[in-house]
Amino acid sequence: MTDLHPLAPLLAPRSVAIFGASNDPTRISGRSLRYFREAGYQGGLYPINPTRDTVQGLKAYPDLASVPGEVDFGLIAVPANLAVEAMEACVAKGVRGVVMFTAGFAEIGAEGRAMQERITKIALDSGIRLCGPNCLGLFNMRIGHTPTFSSFLEEGPPQSGPLGMVTQSGAFGTHLLALTARRGISVGVWMSTGNEAEVQVADGISFLADDPETQAIACYMEAIQDGERFAAAVKRARENGKPVIAMKVGGSEIGAAAAASHTASLAGSDAIYDAALRQLGVERAKTPEDLVEIAYACTRGRLPRSRKLAVMTMSGGAGVLMADAAEEQGLDLAPLAPESQKTVLEWVPFAAPRNPVDVTAQALNDPSILDKSFDLILGKEKFPSMVGFFTTWASSPQMAEPLYKSLTGAAERYPDSYIALSAIAAPEMQRRYEAAGIGVYEDPWRAVEAVAAATRCAERIATPPHPIPPVPKGIAKLPSHALSEHEAKSILAAAGIPILEERLVTSEAEAKACADLGEKLVLKIVSPEITHKTEVGGVMLNVAANAASAAYGELMARVAARAPHANLEGVLISPMLTDGTEMILGVQHDGVFGPTVLLGLGGIFVEVLRDVTFRIAPFGLEEAHAMIGELRGKAILEGARGKPPGDLDALAETLSKLSLFAAAQKGQFSSIDINPLLVRPKGKGVVALDALIVTDATPAHGH
Amino acid sequence: MTDLHPLAPLLAPRSVAIFGASNDPTRISGRSLRYFREAGYQGGLYPINPTRDTVQGLKAYPDLASVPGEVDFGLIAVPANLAVEAMEACVAKGVRGVVMFTAGFAEIGAEGRAMQERITKIALDSGIRLCGPNCLGLFNMRIGHTPTFSSFLEEGPPQSGPLGMVTQSGAFGTHLLALTARRGISVGVWMSTGNEAEVQVADGISFLADDPETQAIACYMEAIQDGERFAAAVKRARENGKPVIAMKVGGSEIGAAAAASHTASLAGSDAIYDAALRQLGVERAKTPEDLVEIAYACTRGRLPRSRKLAVMTMSGGAGVLMADAAEEQGLDLAPLAPESQKTVLEWVPFAAPRNPVDVTAQALNDPSILDKSFDLILGKEKFPSMVGFFTTWASSPQMAEPLYKSLTGAAERYPDSYIALSAIAAPEMQRRYEAAGIGVYEDPWRAVEAVAAATRCAERIATPPHPIPPVPKGIAKLPSHALSEHEAKSILAAAGIPILEERLVTSEAEAKACADLGEKLVLKIVSPEITHKTEVGGVMLNVAANAASAAYGELMARVAARAPHANLEGVLISPMLTDGTEMILGVQHDGVFGPTVLLGLGGIFVEVLRDVTFRIAPFGLEEAHAMIGELRGKAILEGARGKPPGDLDALAETLSKLSLFAAAQKGQFSSIDINPLLVRPKGKGVVALDALIVTDATPAHGH
């Protein structure tokens, strides 16, 4: 129930005070009060205006303290320099929710930021839920609560409906409200969050997740303030069976705050947003049209049960087009059973009976074909979803009513089926279809796309989230000094990441004893002064095990000659492994989502094609496997070009373990690079050939 | 002038006979006559109906021969078994254009196909231009010519306008007509081509290219019958300054008739359509919405002059979104000059003045900001295009008229500028903007996308087509027998493709004499019985030049031992080259476009990523360079990962030469494979290491 929700004082208060309410209902300071009254708000409504006895016919109060009884909510539209005073009055009165329209805070620079911090502190200290400042407010049409000056309400109180919407931008939110209204979707609850001093988009999602009348939640963001809060809100929505559809803009300012590590340089922030939204189960919309159409598809009172789709059409061309769209969108146009196809051909000899089912224009002569086809497709063949293309029939004098009767009859007989109609219908006819749970799309491609989006949303709701193994507790914190390669490898090995065995040797005899490591060995010089080992001839590859001792001597002598001032600590000897595919694994600390794991195929895949994928840490094996599956070059891992298939289970396990380590060490490092990690043939595991942990240079955090 | 166009008898006839015209204007056989009269057609109009004296008030004739004087055009809607007779009557009367609605031809199978061939022959022999059969007809509202039964005309004669449309499907064409009408675009000429027995979509494009009132041409196709005819029509449109926007559906049935060669297996037919449409300068639309929106953007009476775009907004959120869209679409949001930015800040202190120019809601208080901004952006800064986001201002009582006055004033003052408005406006207001040349888009993303499409169209029209070198004439035809590797290489070398030098040697002495080929050599056994040389140890790589003689003996002995029954003709010796990037070049014969050249990066790029690109042959150097630029892995060729940059000029030259060879040998081969072609460092050229020409005589497993 929403009245128990932490945001209830903001979105569902029992009484409302409006600071500076104007008697002029057309002015911004007077609009909101008018909207409350037009919307029939039933709670206490208290204009605060020291200059008048009444405001718009209601008794006015000189200040908040003078209002008798409790006040849940305050609307603050006073100038910025008076905002703190108004907040303090709210605290004194026991107000628990505030919307602040006032601009002139963080968006104008340092001075405004300081003032915003003051009001945020008041809100946090007092427990007031603060929406804004610099926002256009919100509305909850379930109860007529309308603390907003959005011009969307100028045409009368919006009809309450199944869509909930949260938009960071008020102006663009108003535009989206207008677009949804034109599409015939009613938004029951809307909130604009503005500067997000305290309340964020995530809080709105959380409220809507609990609102029983909300079927789907649409949001628009320029940034997410707190990844964890957002994740929790989306989880709540998913648990309550509600799709979250999000538009996140600003992707073109990629890499603005790019970190220095290799991993970070591959990660545009939008790529991480994209991965995170997918991982959290959010349907991301690219354009406003997409957002509106997906929201429309998800507020029809039902969602598709599976990816199987039947396409019925009276135009072959539209059928081809919808088949293209279905393939692109990953929907399954399973063919009708042979006997069903035969039945269709009995009704319409020149039909295409497979799927798309093209019944041609024959239904113009025999409308009974419609009912029979729907029963065949939804009843006998049990398709969970159907798109029907009937072009202008939905508005033709002859066919409009028979088509309406047939389609809505089918929707009633098969209430679990998801039906979309691609047709051109007058607005009134469109509303009649929508009332029966049938979405109407002028563009058949869009119809298939919308069904596909609704199907994805339904799948996410039906699929329990992938289990996440527990993050290890009480493990040793990372040392505060810069970590050597050797230290990093030891730490990662302790975390369960397989590291290539290597030994530090300081004599020919010790080198000789390394013959047990493998047939072929790699020797690398160890010296704090030498960062580019190859340049001084400090690496020897493919050394036969029985030649290790001689190679040690040669290597030490060569480097001593080429870098006479370097202090040589010895040679690292490890087995030479080549039977696998090189990958890059990395972790970076994302400002919004925290530690984020990167996976890429080594070499040209990463460097030329940027073929990388991300996940927020921590995650389990399923998510790791999904990550591998997203790589464009995954066929390489699966055994393309004569290679044996790689050990994907071991790779997934290592990814998950790395994510658990990263989550446990959150805040202790700035990046981790495992480059390369060799994925060996199935059954032989994976092994990190090199690894690096970069810690925060400044020990300001005191660890 | 269109009345001189070969299709004028079909699309602009001076007199019309209607076979089987019904007196009932609501029946399919009566509709067309009614449409002609409603549309005010001024030419001769002759119903043919042996059972009546008059039809719909017009004098009827028992047969075509009885009609006095000349008849340009015949509309045939009689049953299929009477169609031939009607065609013959048309021939006898000297009719030069026919639309045939009649179904029951090629679409129903072999019998219908035979009948279609008969009417096609009559048309071709007599010179009658035949549209259909199995089509919905056409209209030319420039003259009220309406031989169609499309229900689109049921709501009265369509208004003539700047868009021309050709659709293979009549039913889906009618749907597209309805969509364009709802979008406020008037279609002046429409043709549905149905079975395309004679007239094809290309012919409609050609007619519209010459029609002076047509600004842009939209088409919808399920297949292109004749690639050359299509190319010529599009070229004509381009020369006459008209964008062609095409929707080609059926891409999901990829590779249905895949050929056996390697090249063909990489080429889904949709990939070739896509490449061909791009090469021809067609703007491809993916969805019906896209088609309609691009057509809308291209019929505003002007096109953008360049990729520079100014975005003006009153919402920061919309600005971010449009910046994302501009980056995705390759438009250049060049920042305003510093002094112009300063000027904006003088008007609106909290504006974002760069680009997007966010003037905030301040214009509500001071509408003069609009005029000043437009003068700054279009006048002083000379932006060729501007998108303005003004949400509901276009429909608000306060702002609608000032905004309209400002924007249309700017459109008048800067007639070369392309202006789009993203706003929500009532239909009537929208029409007023459109009349002033300003397109209106509810979705700001869509607005930017539409401007980008119009910009691409304008660029194609402004850019002269890339020159194509002459196809060599009189070169020797390919032999009719299966070509050996050696023959194929000689033929390609003669065509100017650099082929790796190789010598067939049959003695150790001859092998020794190959030392001049290079420091390192490759030896390959030559035997007609051995197809997989490596399996019998028949290849030796990296042989030092001075060891060639010994290697020859070793190779011959080894193969003789492992393949005792094989007839060894000798050993091919060639230099061992490794300093380059391996590419795949190929040619296949596409059923629509003829010889089509493929380019891909070798190895994983082709095999795993399908990173290939296509061009119709022949083409010149610019097109070849464009082709290289389309490869996802092109950075490899440009010198990624420490490699020297490859010789792209030589690669382009080889591609062009291959295309000229393929064009010259059209029909003589089924595929050509050059795999690999080594692209060596800049200045060192390219060289084919292996090549294959498959002719009809090549045995099925001839590799």
Interface residues (C-beta under 8 A of the other chain):
Chain A: E107 I108 S151 F152 E154 T167 Q168 S169 A171 F172 G173 T174 H175 A178 L179 R182 Y220 E222 M247 V249 G250 G251 S252 E253 K286 T287 P288 E289 M314 S315 G316 G317 A318 V320 L321 A323 D324 A325 A326 E327 E328 F350 A361 T391 T392 S396 I424 E442 D443 P444 W445 R446 G603 I604 E607 V608 L609 R632 G633 A635 I636 A640 R641
Chain B: E107 I108 S151 F152 E154 T167 Q168 S169 A171 F172 G173 T174 H175 A178 L179 R182 Y220 E222 M247 V249 G250 G251 S252 E253 K286 T287 P288 E289 M314 S315 G316 G317 A318 V320 L321 A323 D324 A325 A326 E327 E328 F350 A361 T391 T392 S396 I424 E442 D443 P444 W445 R446 G603 I604 E607 V608 L609 R632 G633 A635 I636 A640 R641
